[in-house]
């Protein structure tokens, strides 16, 4: 059994083999069924209240990633039971880094969904799930509140169960369902943001960007919406481009919007 520094490599080798293995394209029925499931989750209020925690996690991951990539120091991430979130970073209070950090949140679910669609459509459905698991673990390192840790642990546990114990044909179906959800869910928080701003405090990412750039917040909301709709269309096209015929089926921030998600120390 191969080892490095006394550590057995067999599990790591198996993880790598699973993550890099390719899967055949699913049937058209699987693609359509997973898309309809994602639509139901996004549209039905009860399902959306639960699933929105996943969108918030990706939203805050977008802020955190942009902050780190632009040279800011990540101070912490908080995920709340009302599906809002807060990411704080240390650095200059103005400038390109702060703009990129504020911009990244609302577009992150759509961009992640587009990347997931590319991987899934090219046969790396299981690899995409492993990538999501790595992302969740990385975000967990920066979480600074109890509910946030609980949310990360539950999400990570579900992904681990699917990637390690679920049969490959079902892993592909889950990968398509998760990808459809990221793509189709991305525009909804933007619409909720605009509704919440009519009567709520002006502390959202769009308002932060307006103060940083002197570009009206409504324009930034339009940018968020344009990016999320474009990624949904592009990702959907990828997911539907390589399906098999149906004969191949086998085995089958605030409460109403993510607001105030960028903190500066």
N, C-alpha and C positions, 0 to 999 in steps of 0.2 A: 504494500500500500504506500504510494508516494507521500512524502512529508517534506515540509520546509520549516526549519526551526522547531521541529516537534509537532507541527500542526498538520493534521491529515488533509490531503488535498482532494480526496475523492468527492466529498460533498460540493466543493467549489468547482471541480471539473464538471460534475453533473449539472450544477446550476448554469454554468457557462454553455454546456451543450443544449440544455433546455431553452435558454434565452436566445441562442443563435440559430436554433432549428427553424426551418420554414414549414408552414402548414399550407395545404391546398386551399384554394378559394372556396368559400362556402356557397351553398345554393342561393339562388335569388330569393327563395322563400325565407331563408335565415336572415339575409340582409334586410328584407322588408319587415320581417317580424321584429327584429331588434330595433329598427327605426321607429316602428309604431309603438313599441314599448317605451322608447325614450320620449316620444311625444306625449304619451300618457303621463309619465313621471313629471314632465315639465308643465303640463297643463292642469293636472288634477291637484287641487290645493293641498290635500293631506300628504300626497306623495312628494310634492314640491317642497313642503316645509322640512321634510327629512333630507331629501336629496340636495337641497340648497347648501347644506353644510359642506358637501364636497366641492361645490362651486366656490364657496368662501375660502376653503383651504387652498384651492388653486389660485384664487385671486390674491391672497396674501403671499403665496409662493412667488407670484409674479413680482410683487413689490420687493420681496426679499432678494430675489435673483437680480433684479435691476439694480438694487442698492449695492450689492456686493460687486457686480460687474462694473459699476461706475466708480468704484473706490470708496464707497461709504462703508461704515462699520455697522453691521446689523446688531441692534440692541435687543430685539425680541419680537416675537409674534404672539398675538393673543387671538383666540377663536372663542366666540361667545355663544351661549345657548340660543340667543335670538337670531342667529345666523350672521351677525355682524362680525367684524374682525378689525384688528389694529396691528400694523407693522411699524415699529419705530427704528430709526437708523440715525447714526451720528455722522455729521459732516457739514459741509457748507449749506446754509439755509436757502440758498438760491443757486442758479446755474444749471447746466445741462444734466448733471447727475441727479439733482432733485426733480427736474422735469421728467426724466426717464423713469425715475422711481414712482412718481405719481401717475404717470401714463400707463405703467405696466399692468396695474391691477385688473381693470375691466377687460382688457384685451387678452389677458393670460389664458382664460379657459378656451377661447376660440383658437388661439395660436397653438396651445397644447393639443386641442382636438385635431387641428390640421396636421400636426406632426404625428399624432397617433393614427390618423387616417392613412398617412403615407406609409407608415410602418405596417399597419394592418393590411392594407391593400396589396402590399408587396410580399405578403406571406409571413411577416414577423409578428403575428398577433400575440403569441406568447411572450416574445421579446418585449413587445410594447407594454404588456402587463408587468413584467419585471422592471422596466424603466419607471413605471408609475410607482411601484413599490420602493424603488431606490429614492425617488422624489419625496415620497411620504416620509421615509426614514430621515432624509436630510432636513425636511421641514420640522420634524419632531425635535431635532437637536435645538432649534431656535425657539420653540414654543415655551412660553413663560407663565401659563395659567393651567389650572387643573382640568377645566372643561376642554381646553385645547389639546392637552395631552390625551385625554380620553377619546376625543374625536380622531386624533392621529392613530392611536392604538387600534381602535375599531376598524378604521379604514385599512390600516396596514395588515391587520389580522385577516380581513376578508380577502385582500389581494394575495396574501400568502397561501391561504387555503386554495384559492383558485389556481395559482401558479404551481403549487406543489402536488395537490391531491386530485384535482378535477381532471377527467379524461380530456385529451387534446381537442376533440371535436367540440366539447362544451367550452373549453378555454377560448376557442375561436369565437364562439357565439357571445361569450361574456365580453371579449375584446371589442367586438362590433357594437354591442349594447353600450359599453362605457364610452366608446368613441362617439357614437351618435349622441349620447347624452351631453358630452362636452360641447359638441358642435351646436346642438339645438338649444341647450340651456344658456349658452353665452349671451345671447341678446336680451334675455328676460331681465336680469339685474339692471341693465342699462335703462330699460323702459320703466322699471320700478324706481330707479334713481330719479328720473325726470318727474314722476308723479310725486315722490316724497319731497322734492325740492319746492313744490308749490306752497307748502305750508310748514315745512320743517326748517331747521337751521342750515345755513349755507356753509357746510363743513365737508362736503364730499370731495372726492378726487378731482372732479371737474372744477369745483370752486378753488381748490388748491392750485390747480393748473392755471386758472384764470388770474389768480393773484401773482403767480410766478411769471406769466408770459404776457399779461394784459390782453390776452385773447379771451372773448366772452366764454363763460362756462357752457353756454348752449352749443357753441361750436365744438367744444371738447366732447360733449355728449354725442354730438353728431359723428365725431371721429370714432368714439367707442362703438357706436351702433354700426357705422360703415364697416369697421374692421370685423366685428363679430358676425355680421351678415355675410361678408365676403368669405370669411373662413368657413362658415356653415355651407355656403354654396360650393366652394372649392373642395372641402372635405367630403361633402356628400357625393360629389362627382367622382372622387377617388374611390369611395366605398362601393359605388354601384358600377364601377368600370370593369371589374374582373370577376363577376359572379358566374357560377356554373348554372346549368339548367336545374329545374326543381327535381328532376329525376335522380340527381346525385345526392339527395339528402340521406345522411346516415348517422345514427347514434345521437341522433341528435342529443349696506352696512348700516345700520338701523334695521328694524324688524322688516320694513318693506323694501330696503335697499342697502347695499353695502356702502356705507358712508363713513367718512372720517378714518380712512384706512391707512393714511400715511402720517407717521409721527416723526418729528424732528427734535433732536436733543441738541 
